[in-house]
């Protein structure tokens, strides 16, 4: 039996819930795609995708939060993973995202990130949200800007990612609540 230890959030088009074992096919598809995986750890085999999914599930058990599996509300199809992410040594309280190629460019990242940022501020008590984005990842930079985040400059990730180039995009809870809305 699949158990998702955490909340389920819903948006107009999406269901967000903690990952469960049947999500592995989607995770493996995401991490097998060289373009989709480029900025989220690089292309990985299914066995590593499982470990990544288990790490996110473990974050839910250990910290009470982690990235959500993002599902299309109409079809139930797994689209990606988005949500709160703060591993040991991380540069701040991040909401991160990664979507399958066929789910990109449809506004799902902004829709799901909005729901998870609201949840992080309202339920986790976070005072700011960051997004660690490779400077070559223009689509993620655009998504962060649409969410109201600003580029705060270069940041550093912990080992084994210390050589990864990132800029830290972010905003405070007050900036989030006072941002212009479309």
N, C-alpha and C positions, 0 to 999 in steps of 0.2 A: 504494500500500500504506500502511495506517495504522500508525504506529509511536508507541508511548507510552513516552517515555524516563523511566522511573522504576518504582518498585515497584507491585505490585498487592496490595492488602490485601483480606481477606475477613472478613466478619462472618457472623452466623447468616443474615441475609437479604440482605446487600448485597455488591457488588463495588465497590471503590474503585480507580481507576487514573487516571493522567494523561490529560488530554483528547486526543482525536484528531479529525480532520476530520469523521467521521460524527456526532460529538456536536453539530454545529452546529444541527441542527433543535431539539434539546432546549434548548440555550442561547438560541436565538432565541425559542422559546416562553416560556421563563422571563422574558426581558427584555421581551417584548411584553405581558406581563400586568401591568396597572397595580398590582394589589394585591401580587403576588409581588415585583415590582421596586421597590416604593416605597422600601425601606430599603437597597437594594443598587445605587444609582446612578440609579434612576428608569427609567421605561419608555423603551425604546430600539428602534430599527429593527434588522432583521437584520444590516445592514452593521456597526453598532456592536457587536452581540452577537458577531460574528465577531472584531472587534478585541479585545474583552474576552477571548474564549476564547484568542486568539493571545497575549495578554499573559500569561495563566496558563501556557500552553505555554512561552512564553519564560522565565518564572520557573523552570520545571523545567530548562531548558537553562543558564540563567545561574547559578542558586543551588543547584540540586539538589533543589528542593522547590517546591511550588505546590499550589493546590487540586486535589483529585481530582474527576473525574467520578464521580457516584454512580449505580450501576446496580442495578436489582432483580435479584437472583440468579436468581429463578425465570423471569422473562420477558425479561431483558436490557434492559428499558426504562430510558431515561435519566431519573433522578429529580431531579437537581440537582448542585450543586457544593459541596464541603466540604473544608476542609483548611488547611494552613499558608499564611500570607499575610503577607509583610513587604515591601511596596514601599518605595522610597526615601523617607525622612522619616517613616515610619510610627511610631506611638507605642510599639510593642513587637512582640513575637513573637505574632502572632495566629493562632488557628484560627477561621475564619469559615465561614458556611454560607448557603445559599440553595437552597430547594427549590421545585419546581413546586407549585401549589396542591393538586393531587390527591395529592401525596406528604406534605403537611403533616398534623400531628396523629396520626401513626402511629408516632412514636418513632424515625423514621429519622435525624433530626438528632442526637439523643443517641447513637444506635448508631454512626453514622459519625464523629461528633466524638470519641467515646471511642477508637475505633480510631486516628484521626489524632493525637489528643493523646498516646496511648501511643507512637505512631511518632515524633512530634516530640521527646518526652523521651528515648526510647531510641536513636533513630538520628541525630537532629540535635543532640543534646546541649543542647537548650534548658533553661533553668532556671526559666522561667515561661511561662505561656500567658495571653494576654488575648483578649477579645472586645469589639470596638468596636460598641456598640449604641445606636441612637437611643432616647431616653427614652420615645418613644411606641410602641416596638416591644415590647409586652408579651409576645408569644409567644417572642421571642428571649431576653428577660430570664428568662422561666421556664425555657427550655432551658439557659441559662447556670447558673442556680441549681441545676437538676437535676444538672448536671455538677460541682457543688461550687464554682463560682466565686462570688465576692462582688463587689458593686458598690464600686469604688474611687473613684467620683466622676467629674466631668466630665473629658473629654480633648479633645485637638485633633488634627485630621487635617491633613496637608500640602495645599498647593494641588493641584488646584483645589477641594478639599473643605473648606477651612478654615472655611467658614460652617456646615458640617454639625454639628448638635448630637449629641454622643455622650457616653455614660458608658462608662468602661472597667471591664469586669468581668474578674476574673482570679484566678489562683492559682499558687503555686509548684509545682515538681516534687514537693517533699516533701509539700505539702498534697494534691496529686493522688494520690500513692501511699498516703497515709494516710486518704483520704476514706472515709466509710461507703459501702458498696456495697449496692444493692438485692438 
